[in-house]
Amino acid sequence: MNIQYASKAETSYEYGCDLRRIYPWESLIDPLWGSAIASVRAGENTAPHAHDEHETFIILKGRGLMTIEDETAEVSSGDIIYIPPNLQHTIRNSSEEERLEFITIYWGSPEANERMLRMAEELVESRASRI
């Protein structure tokens, strides 16, 4: 059984938030996508950034302001945000007292796409060799 216990989890400060990476799970599994639990400290925001991956935020706790390029919207617990590749984005915690927590899931990087193509080619070759 594989369990990531919260009490033993490693968190790093990245992109202006506390980040606990979920996948890839070191020495266990390296899927074609990644995910993390993120926590933006009270009154702070993530560093504005863009990347070549698709990304989804699932807001778990708190409220904030999500900005993608020049659009800003209020978000809160239960909201889901999709961020297309190469668009600058940031999320600001609106509270001065509690953290804004969310799960981030990202996919579609050129490296992951290349891995996916290699996997598909290996599968086709494997099936062809059985014929």
Disulfide bonds with the S-S distance in Angstrom:
none
